Amino acid sequence: MKEAANTMIQLLDVVALTQNLPDSGLARGQVGTVVEELAPGVFEVEFSDNEGRTYAMAALKAEQLMVLHYEPAGTA
């Protein structure tokens, strides 16, 4: 079921990291925005501060991301 949820990542989705990426200076839970799909299941994610300044860009696999939702989920 985890893979099915990750295939639903779309351009401009707000996502959170599901793992630490110390080489990129990013930690699990940091929030970013999907700005491009580089390949099937691989996305360019932009990480910005509260002022809108980008502090990191990373190419990430779908399994490294979790889509965040700001509205109640519909019933399945």
TIRO-2110 file (N, C-alpha, C; in Angstrom, 1 decimal):
// TIRO-2110
0.8, -1.2, 0.0, N, 1, A
0.0, 0.0, 0.0, CA, 1, A
0.9, 1.3, 0.0, C, 1, A
2.0, 1.2, 0.6, N, 2, A
2.9, 2.4, 0.7, CA, 2, A
3.3, 2.8, -0.7, C, 2, A
3.6, 1.9, -1.6, N, 3, A
4.0, 2.3, -3.0, CA, 3, A
2.9, 3.0, -3.7, C, 3, A
1.7, 2.5, -3.6, N, 4, A
0.5, 3.1, -4.3, CA, 4, A
0.4, 4.6, -3.9, C, 4, A
0.5, 4.9, -2.6, N, 5, A
0.4, 6.3, -2.1, CA, 5, A
1.5, 7.1, -2.7, C, 5, A
2.7, 6.6, -2.9, N, 6, A
3.8, 7.4, -3.4, CA, 6, A
3.7, 7.7, -4.9, C, 6, A
3.0, 6.8, -5.6, N, 7, A
2.8, 7.1, -7.1, CA, 7, A
1.9, 8.2, -7.3, C, 7, A
1.2, 8.7, -6.3, N, 8, A
0.3, 9.8, -6.5, CA, 8, A
0.9, 11.2, -6.3, C, 8, A
2.2, 11.2, -6.1, N, 9, A
2.9, 12.5, -6.0, CA, 9, A
2.8, 13.3, -7.3, C, 9, A
2.4, 14.6, -7.2, N, 10, A
2.2, 15.4, -8.3, CA, 10, A
3.0, 16.7, -8.2, C, 10, A
3.1, 17.4, -9.3, N, 11, A
3.8, 18.7, -9.4, CA, 11, A
3.1, 19.6, -8.4, C, 11, A
3.9, 20.4, -7.6, N, 12, A
3.4, 21.4, -6.6, CA, 12, A
2.9, 20.8, -5.3, C, 12, A
2.9, 19.4, -5.2, N, 13, A
2.6, 18.8, -3.9, CA, 13, A
3.5, 19.3, -2.8, C, 13, A
3.0, 19.5, -1.6, N, 14, A
3.8, 19.8, -0.4, CA, 14, A
4.2, 18.4, 0.2, C, 14, A
5.5, 18.2, 0.4, N, 15, A
5.9, 16.8, 0.8, CA, 15, A
6.8, 17.0, 2.0, C, 15, A
7.0, 15.9, 2.8, N, 16, A
7.9, 15.9, 3.9, CA, 16, A
8.9, 14.7, 3.6, C, 16, A
10.1, 14.9, 4.0, N, 17, A
11.1, 13.8, 3.9, CA, 17, A
10.8, 12.7, 4.9, C, 17, A
11.0, 11.5, 4.5, N, 18, A
10.8, 10.4, 5.4, CA, 18, A
12.1, 9.8, 6.0, C, 18, A
13.2, 10.4, 5.6, N, 19, A
14.5, 9.9, 6.1, CA, 19, A
15.5, 11.1, 6.1, C, 19, A
16.5, 10.9, 6.9, N, 20, A
17.6, 11.9, 7.0, CA, 20, A
18.5, 11.9, 5.7, C, 20, A
18.9, 13.0, 5.2, N, 21, A
19.8, 13.1, 4.1, CA, 21, A
21.0, 14.0, 4.5, C, 21, A
21.9, 13.5, 5.4, N, 22, A
22.9, 14.3, 5.9, CA, 22, A
23.9, 14.9, 4.8, C, 22, A
24.1, 14.2, 3.8, N, 23, A
24.9, 14.8, 2.7, CA, 23, A
24.3, 16.0, 2.0, C, 23, A
23.0, 16.1, 2.1, N, 24, A
22.3, 17.3, 1.5, CA, 24, A
22.0, 18.3, 2.6, C, 24, A
22.3, 18.0, 3.8, N, 25, A
21.9, 18.9, 4.9, CA, 25, A
20.4, 18.9, 5.2, C, 25, A
19.7, 17.8, 4.9, N, 26, A
18.3, 17.8, 5.1, CA, 26, A
18.0, 16.7, 6.2, C, 26, A
17.0, 16.9, 7.0, N, 27, A
16.6, 16.0, 8.0, CA, 27, A
15.2, 15.5, 7.8, C, 27, A
14.9, 14.3, 8.3, N, 28, A
13.6, 13.7, 8.2, CA, 28, A
12.6, 14.7, 8.8, C, 28, A
11.5, 14.8, 8.1, N, 29, A
10.4, 15.8, 8.5, CA, 29, A
10.5, 17.1, 7.9, C, 29, A
11.6, 17.5, 7.2, N, 30, A
11.6, 18.8, 6.6, CA, 30, A
10.6, 18.8, 5.4, C, 30, A
10.1, 20.0, 5.2, N, 31, A
9.0, 20.1, 4.2, CA, 31, A
9.5, 20.9, 3.0, C, 31, A
9.0, 20.4, 1.8, N, 32, A
9.4, 21.0, 0.6, CA, 32, A
8.3, 20.9, -0.4, C, 32, A
8.5, 21.4, -1.6, N, 33, A
7.5, 21.4, -2.7, CA, 33, A
8.0, 20.7, -3.9, C, 33, A
7.3, 19.9, -4.5, N, 34, A
7.7, 19.2, -5.7, CA, 34, A
7.6, 20.2, -6.9, C, 34, A
8.7, 20.4, -7.5, N, 35, A
8.8, 21.4, -8.6, CA, 35, A
9.0, 20.8, -10.0, C, 35, A
9.4, 19.5, -10.0, N, 36, A
9.5, 18.9, -11.3, CA, 36, A
9.6, 17.4, -11.1, C, 36, A
9.1, 16.6, -12.1, N, 37, A
9.2, 15.2, -12.2, CA, 37, A
10.4, 14.9, -13.1, C, 37, A
11.5, 14.4, -12.6, N, 38, A
12.7, 14.1, -13.3, CA, 38, A
12.6, 12.8, -14.1, C, 38, A
12.0, 11.8, -13.6, N, 39, A
11.8, 10.5, -14.1, CA, 39, A
10.6, 9.9, -13.4, C, 39, A
10.1, 8.7, -13.9, N, 40, A
9.1, 8.1, -13.1, CA, 40, A
9.5, 7.8, -11.7, C, 40, A
8.8, 8.3, -10.7, N, 41, A
9.1, 8.1, -9.3, CA, 41, A
10.3, 8.9, -8.8, C, 41, A
10.8, 9.9, -9.5, N, 42, A
11.9, 10.7, -9.1, CA, 42, A
11.5, 12.2, -9.3, C, 42, A
11.6, 13.0, -8.2, N, 43, A
11.1, 14.3, -8.2, CA, 43, A
12.2, 15.3, -7.7, C, 43, A
12.1, 16.5, -8.3, N, 44, A
13.0, 17.6, -7.8, CA, 44, A
12.1, 18.3, -6.8, C, 44, A
12.7, 18.5, -5.6, N, 45, A
12.0, 19.1, -4.4, CA, 45, A
12.7, 20.3, -4.0, C, 45, A
12.0, 21.4, -3.8, N, 46, A
12.6, 22.7, -3.4, CA, 46, A
12.2, 22.8, -1.9, C, 46, A
13.2, 23.2, -1.1, N, 47, A
13.0, 23.4, 0.3, CA, 47, A
13.2, 24.9, 0.6, C, 47, A
12.2, 25.6, 1.2, N, 48, A
12.3, 27.0, 1.4, CA, 48, A
12.0, 27.3, 2.9, C, 48, A
12.6, 28.5, 3.3, N, 49, A
12.3, 28.9, 4.7, CA, 49, A
11.0, 29.7, 4.8, C, 49, A
10.7, 30.2, 5.9, N, 50, A
9.4, 30.9, 6.1, CA, 50, A
9.3, 32.2, 5.3, C, 50, A
10.4, 32.7, 4.9, N, 51, A
10.5, 33.9, 4.1, CA, 51, A
10.4, 33.6, 2.6, C, 51, A
10.3, 32.3, 2.2, N, 52, A
10.2, 31.9, 0.8, CA, 52, A
11.6, 31.8, 0.1, C, 52, A
12.7, 31.9, 0.9, N, 53, A
14.0, 31.7, 0.3, CA, 53, A
14.4, 30.3, 0.2, C, 53, A
14.8, 29.8, -1.0, N, 54, A
15.2, 28.4, -1.2, CA, 54, A
16.5, 28.2, -0.5, C, 54, A
16.6, 27.1, 0.4, N, 55, A
17.8, 26.8, 1.0, CA, 55, A
18.3, 25.4, 0.5, C, 55, A
17.5, 24.6, -0.2, N, 56, A
18.0, 23.4, -0.8, CA, 56, A
17.1, 22.9, -1.9, C, 56, A
17.7, 22.2, -2.8, N, 57, A
17.0, 21.6, -3.9, CA, 57, A
17.6, 20.1, -3.9, C, 57, A
16.7, 19.1, -4.1, N, 58, A
17.2, 17.8, -4.1, CA, 58, A
16.3, 16.9, -5.1, C, 58, A
17.0, 16.0, -5.7, N, 59, A
16.3, 15.0, -6.5, CA, 59, A
16.0, 13.8, -5.6, C, 59, A
14.7, 13.5, -5.4, N, 60, A
14.4, 12.5, -4.4, CA, 60, A
13.4, 11.4, -5.0, C, 60, A
13.6, 10.2, -4.5, N, 61, A
12.7, 9.1, -5.0, CA, 61, A
11.4, 9.2, -4.2, C, 61, A
10.3, 8.7, -4.8, N, 62, A
9.0, 8.8, -4.2, CA, 62, A
9.0, 8.2, -2.8, C, 62, A
9.8, 7.1, -2.6, N, 63, A
9.8, 6.4, -1.3, CA, 63, A
10.5, 7.2, -0.2, C, 63, A
11.1, 8.3, -0.6, N, 64, A
11.8, 9.2, 0.4, CA, 64, A
10.8, 10.4, 0.8, C, 64, A
9.6, 10.4, 0.3, N, 65, A
8.7, 11.5, 0.5, CA, 65, A
7.3, 11.0, 1.0, C, 65, A
6.7, 11.9, 1.7, N, 66, A
5.3, 11.7, 2.1, CA, 66, A
4.5, 13.0, 1.8, C, 66, A
3.4, 12.8, 1.0, N, 67, A
2.6, 14.0, 0.6, CA, 67, A
1.9, 14.4, 1.9, C, 67, A
1.9, 15.8, 2.1, N, 68, A
1.1, 16.3, 3.2, CA, 68, A
-0.2, 16.8, 2.7, C, 68, A
-1.3, 16.6, 3.6, N, 69, A
-2.6, 17.0, 3.2, CA, 69, A
-3.1, 18.1, 4.2, C, 69, A
-3.8, 19.1, 3.7, N, 70, A
-4.3, 20.1, 4.5, CA, 70, A
-5.8, 20.1, 4.7, C, 70, A
-6.5, 19.1, 4.1, N, 71, A
-7.9, 19.0, 4.2, CA, 71, A
-8.2, 17.6, 4.6, C, 71, A
-9.4, 17.3, 5.1, N, 72, A
-9.8, 16.0, 5.5, CA, 72, A
-9.8, 15.0, 4.3, C, 72, A
-9.3, 13.8, 4.6, N, 73, A
-9.3, 12.8, 3.5, CA, 73, A
-10.7, 12.4, 3.3, C, 73, A
-11.1, 12.1, 2.0, N, 74, A
-12.4, 11.6, 1.6, CA, 74, A
-12.5, 10.1, 2.0, C, 74, A
-13.7, 9.6, 2.1, N, 75, A
-13.8, 8.2, 2.4, CA, 75, A
-13.6, 7.4, 1.2, C, 75, A
-12.9, 6.2, 1.4, N, 76, A
-12.6, 5.4, 0.3, CA, 76, A
-13.7, 4.4, 0.0, C, 76, A
END
